[in-house]
Amino acid sequence: MKARGTEEADESSRGDGENALEDELTRILAAMTIEEKAAQLFIVTPEALTGVGTVTEAGTVTLEALKARPVGGLIYFRNNLLSPVQVKELTENTRRYGEESGKLPLILSVDEEGGKVTRIGGREEFDVAVFPDMARIGAEGDPKKAYETGAAIGSYLKAYGFTMDFAPDADVLTNKDNQVIGSRSFGRDPEVVWAMSSQVARGLKDQGIQPVYKHFPGHGATLGDTHEGFAYTDKSLDKLMESELVPFIRASENHEECIMAAHIAAPQITGTRRRPRCHICF
């Protein structure tokens, strides 16, 4: 047990550190233009940032692009990631160029759910653990297995220089004909989906990787595939509240920091089937 004076000193130290960080962030933001602040709202592909066809390395083109367009972060796909050495050099150089641009630290992100949605796992170029589809983990009903999956993925993502993972998938699979989610979901029970996805997220966070719950308000009920065209759900808000929205409500109550919004339509709520506009599908 710590003495009261020691506890107060620890609290004071934490307060000073937090205040110093807040002061530094305030200083950086005060020096940024409106355009630079707006750029911080975006996570883009390295190709969109640089105009290069396929980006597999970061050099002066990346540095100059970050100075001109200081985006909040970058997302990498399979064609950007060729080998362990190459990926480490890519993320390290990009991180360093982000610092040299004089703005806020870059988010370096990737889609690494495990199962069939991976950019690194399951490739012979990378010697990392391979995990089954989340449907199997959900069927086993073991939160410890979910945590271990998140921790293992987070461990190798951190080693490769990433800071954010667009996972876990928190969709409740209520439409048996849904193909875009399918075995990516932990199952049909919203409480099971929350229990498993929250443990994957905890495993990622324990390795220093920021998780992102997806795809709000729930892609498991949709008809169609957003990768190929228009996707929508005909459920009412009350029905979504009973199932698809439950994991995201739990995430909000748990003060989780990141939730990805899906580009799907909910005409029973919005009154329109207009196709949502989005340039990147996850």
C-alpha positions as CSV (number, residue, x, y, z in Angstrom):
1,M,0.0,0.0,0.0
2,K,1.3,3.4,-0.9
3,A,1.5,6.2,1.6
4,R,-0.9,9.1,1.0
5,G,2.0,11.5,0.2
6,T,3.3,9.1,-2.4
7,E,-0.2,8.8,-4.0
8,E,-0.6,12.5,-4.1
9,A,2.9,12.9,-5.7
10,D,1.9,10.3,-8.4
11,E,-1.3,12.1,-9.2
12,S,0.6,15.4,-9.3
13,S,3.1,13.9,-11.7
14,R,0.4,12.5,-14.0
15,G,-1.3,15.8,-14.0
16,D,1.9,17.7,-14.9
17,G,2.5,15.2,-17.8
18,E,-1.0,15.5,-19.1
19,N,-0.9,19.3,-18.9
20,A,2.4,19.4,-20.7
21,L,1.0,17.2,-23.5
22,E,-2.1,19.4,-23.7
23,D,0.0,22.5,-23.9
24,E,2.1,21.0,-26.7
25,L,-1.0,20.0,-28.7
26,T,-2.5,23.4,-28.2
27,R,0.7,25.0,-29.4
28,I,0.8,22.8,-32.6
29,L,-2.8,23.4,-33.4
30,A,-2.5,27.2,-32.9
31,A,0.2,27.3,-35.5
32,M,-1.8,25.3,-38.1
33,T,-3.9,26.9,-40.8
34,I,-7.6,26.0,-41.3
35,E,-6.6,23.9,-44.3
36,E,-4.1,22.0,-42.3
37,K,-6.6,21.4,-39.5
38,A,-9.1,20.1,-42.0
39,A,-6.5,17.7,-43.5
40,Q,-6.2,16.2,-40.0
41,L,-9.7,14.9,-40.3
42,F,-8.7,12.4,-43.1
43,I,-7.0,9.0,-43.2
44,V,-6.1,8.3,-46.8
45,T,-4.2,5.8,-48.9
46,P,-0.5,6.7,-49.6
47,E,-1.4,6.8,-53.2
48,A,-4.1,9.4,-52.6
49,L,-1.5,11.4,-50.6
50,T,1.4,11.2,-53.1
51,G,-0.2,10.6,-56.5
52,V,2.1,7.6,-57.0
53,G,0.6,4.5,-58.6
54,T,1.5,2.0,-55.9
55,V,3.4,3.1,-52.8
56,T,5.8,0.6,-51.3
57,E,8.4,3.0,-49.9
58,A,8.4,6.5,-48.3
59,G,10.9,9.1,-49.5
60,T,11.0,12.7,-50.4
61,V,7.8,12.6,-52.3
62,T,6.0,11.4,-49.2
63,L,7.7,14.1,-47.1
64,E,6.7,16.9,-49.5
65,A,3.2,15.5,-49.7
66,L,2.8,15.5,-45.9
67,K,4.1,19.1,-45.7
68,A,1.6,20.2,-48.3
69,R,-1.3,18.0,-47.1
70,P,-0.8,17.1,-43.4
71,V,-3.4,14.4,-43.2
72,G,-4.3,12.7,-40.0
73,G,-3.1,9.3,-41.1
74,L,-2.6,6.7,-43.8
75,I,-4.2,3.4,-44.4
76,Y,-2.2,0.6,-46.1
77,F,-3.5,-2.3,-48.2
78,R,-2.0,-5.6,-49.3
79,N,-0.3,-4.1,-52.4
80,N,1.6,-1.7,-50.1
81,L,3.0,-4.5,-47.9
82,L,5.6,-6.7,-49.5
83,S,7.9,-8.1,-46.8
84,P,8.8,-7.6,-43.1
85,V,11.8,-5.4,-43.8
86,Q,10.0,-3.3,-46.4
87,V,7.0,-2.7,-44.2
88,K,9.1,-1.6,-41.2
89,E,11.1,0.8,-43.4
90,L,7.9,2.1,-45.0
91,T,6.2,2.8,-41.6
92,E,9.3,4.1,-39.9
93,N,10.2,6.6,-42.7
94,T,6.5,7.7,-43.0
95,R,6.4,8.3,-39.2
96,R,9.6,10.2,-39.3
97,Y,8.5,12.3,-42.2
98,G,5.2,13.1,-40.4
99,E,7.3,14.4,-37.5
100,E,9.5,16.4,-39.8
101,S,6.4,18.0,-41.4
102,G,6.0,19.7,-38.0
103,K,2.4,18.6,-37.5
104,L,0.6,16.0,-35.2
105,P,1.8,12.4,-35.1
106,L,0.5,10.3,-38.0
107,I,-2.0,7.5,-37.6
108,L,-0.6,4.5,-39.5
109,S,-3.5,2.1,-40.0
110,V,-4.4,-1.2,-41.7
111,D,-7.3,-3.7,-41.9
112,E,-6.3,-6.8,-39.9
113,E,-9.3,-8.6,-38.5
114,G,-8.0,-12.1,-38.7
115,G,-9.8,-14.8,-40.7
116,K,-10.3,-13.9,-44.3
117,V,-9.7,-10.1,-43.9
118,T,-6.0,-9.6,-43.4
119,R,-3.3,-7.6,-45.1
120,I,-0.4,-9.4,-43.4
121,G,-1.7,-12.6,-41.7
122,G,-1.8,-15.7,-43.8
123,R,0.8,-14.6,-46.3
124,E,4.0,-16.6,-46.7
125,E,6.0,-13.4,-46.8
126,F,5.2,-12.8,-43.2
127,D,5.8,-15.2,-40.4
128,V,2.9,-14.3,-38.1
129,A,0.2,-16.2,-36.4
130,V,-2.9,-17.1,-38.5
131,F,-6.4,-17.0,-36.9
132,P,-9.7,-18.5,-38.0
133,D,-12.7,-16.5,-39.0
134,M,-14.3,-14.6,-36.2
135,A,-17.5,-16.7,-36.6
136,R,-15.5,-19.7,-35.2
137,I,-14.3,-17.8,-32.2
138,G,-17.8,-16.5,-31.6
139,A,-19.1,-20.1,-31.8
140,E,-16.6,-21.2,-29.2
141,G,-17.9,-18.5,-26.9
142,D,-14.5,-18.1,-25.2
143,P,-13.6,-14.4,-24.5
144,K,-10.1,-15.4,-23.6
145,K,-9.6,-16.7,-27.1
146,A,-10.9,-13.4,-28.5
147,Y,-8.5,-11.5,-26.3
148,E,-5.6,-13.7,-27.3
149,T,-6.4,-13.1,-31.0
150,G,-6.5,-9.3,-30.6
151,A,-3.3,-9.3,-28.5
152,A,-1.4,-11.5,-31.1
153,I,-2.5,-9.3,-34.0
154,G,-1.7,-6.2,-32.1
155,S,1.8,-7.5,-31.3
156,Y,2.8,-8.0,-34.9
157,L,1.1,-4.8,-36.1
158,K,3.1,-2.9,-33.5
159,A,6.3,-4.6,-34.5
160,Y,5.6,-3.5,-38.1
161,G,5.1,0.1,-37.1
162,F,1.3,0.4,-37.2
163,T,-0.7,2.4,-34.6
164,M,-4.4,1.6,-35.6
165,D,-6.3,-1.5,-36.7
166,F,-9.7,-1.2,-38.4
167,A,-11.0,-4.1,-36.2
168,P,-12.8,-5.7,-34.5
169,D,-15.9,-6.4,-36.6
170,A,-18.9,-5.7,-34.3
171,D,-21.6,-6.6,-36.9
172,V,-24.4,-8.8,-35.7
173,L,-25.2,-11.3,-38.5
174,T,-29.0,-11.1,-38.6
175,N,-29.3,-11.6,-42.4
176,K,-28.3,-15.2,-43.3
177,D,-27.9,-14.2,-46.9
178,N,-25.4,-11.5,-46.1
179,Q,-22.1,-12.2,-47.9
180,V,-20.0,-9.1,-47.3
181,I,-19.8,-9.8,-43.6
182,G,-20.6,-13.5,-43.2
183,S,-18.0,-15.3,-41.2
184,R,-16.3,-12.0,-40.3
185,S,-19.0,-11.6,-37.6
186,F,-18.9,-13.3,-34.2
187,G,-22.4,-14.4,-34.7
188,R,-26.2,-13.6,-34.4
189,D,-26.3,-12.8,-30.7
190,P,-25.5,-9.1,-30.0
191,E,-24.3,-9.8,-26.5
192,V,-21.9,-12.5,-27.8
193,V,-20.7,-10.1,-30.5
194,W,-20.0,-7.4,-28.0
195,A,-18.3,-9.8,-25.6
196,M,-16.0,-11.1,-28.3
197,S,-15.3,-7.8,-30.1
198,S,-14.6,-6.0,-26.9
199,Q,-12.0,-8.6,-26.0
200,V,-10.3,-8.4,-29.4
201,A,-10.2,-4.6,-28.9
202,R,-8.7,-5.0,-25.4
203,G,-6.0,-7.3,-26.8
204,L,-5.2,-4.7,-29.5
205,K,-5.0,-1.9,-27.0
206,D,-2.8,-3.8,-24.6
207,Q,-0.3,-4.0,-27.4
208,G,-0.5,-0.2,-28.2
209,I,-2.8,-0.5,-31.2
210,Q,-5.9,1.6,-31.4
211,P,-9.0,-0.6,-32.3
212,V,-11.9,0.6,-34.4
213,Y,-15.3,-1.1,-34.0
214,K,-17.1,-1.5,-37.3
215,H,-19.5,-1.1,-39.2
216,F,-22.0,1.2,-37.5
217,P,-25.0,1.0,-37.5
218,G,-24.5,-2.7,-38.4
219,H,-23.6,-4.4,-41.7
220,G,-24.9,-7.8,-40.7
221,A,-28.5,-7.1,-41.7
222,T,-27.8,-5.5,-45.1
223,L,-28.8,-6.6,-48.5
224,G,-26.2,-6.1,-51.2
225,D,-22.4,-5.6,-51.0
226,T,-21.0,-2.1,-50.7
227,H,-17.9,-3.3,-52.5
228,E,-19.9,-4.0,-55.6
229,G,-22.8,-1.5,-55.3
230,F,-25.6,-0.3,-53.1
231,A,-26.3,-1.9,-49.7
232,Y,-29.1,-1.2,-47.4
233,T,-31.1,-2.4,-44.4
234,D,-34.9,-2.2,-44.2
235,K,-35.0,-2.4,-40.4
236,S,-36.6,0.2,-38.3
237,L,-34.7,2.0,-35.6
238,D,-36.4,0.0,-32.9
239,K,-35.3,-3.3,-34.6
240,L,-31.8,-2.0,-35.0
241,M,-31.7,-1.1,-31.3
242,E,-32.7,-4.7,-30.4
243,S,-29.8,-6.2,-32.2
244,E,-27.4,-4.5,-34.7
245,L,-26.8,-1.4,-32.6
246,V,-26.2,-3.2,-29.3
247,P,-22.4,-3.7,-29.7
248,F,-22.0,-0.1,-30.7
249,I,-24.1,1.1,-27.8
250,R,-22.0,-1.0,-25.5
251,A,-18.8,0.4,-27.1
252,S,-20.1,4.0,-26.5
253,E,-21.0,3.1,-22.9
254,N,-17.5,1.7,-22.5
255,H,-16.0,5.0,-23.7
256,E,-14.4,3.3,-26.7
257,E,-12.6,6.0,-28.9
258,C,-13.2,4.8,-32.4
259,I,-16.2,3.5,-34.3
260,M,-16.3,3.2,-38.1
261,A,-19.5,4.4,-39.9
262,A,-20.6,2.2,-42.7
263,H,-21.7,3.6,-46.1
264,I,-25.1,1.8,-46.1
265,A,-28.6,3.1,-46.3
266,A,-31.3,2.7,-43.7
267,P,-34.5,4.0,-45.5
268,Q,-36.8,3.1,-42.7
269,I,-34.9,5.7,-40.6
270,T,-33.8,8.3,-43.2
271,G,-36.6,7.9,-45.7
272,T,-34.4,7.6,-48.7
273,R,-32.5,4.8,-50.5
274,R,-30.0,7.2,-51.9
275,R,-26.6,5.5,-52.2
276,P,-24.2,6.8,-49.6
277,R,-21.1,8.3,-51.0
278,C,-17.7,6.7,-50.1
279,H,-14.5,6.1,-51.9
280,I,-13.0,3.3,-49.9
281,C,-14.8,0.1,-48.7
282,F,-13.6,-1.9,-45.8
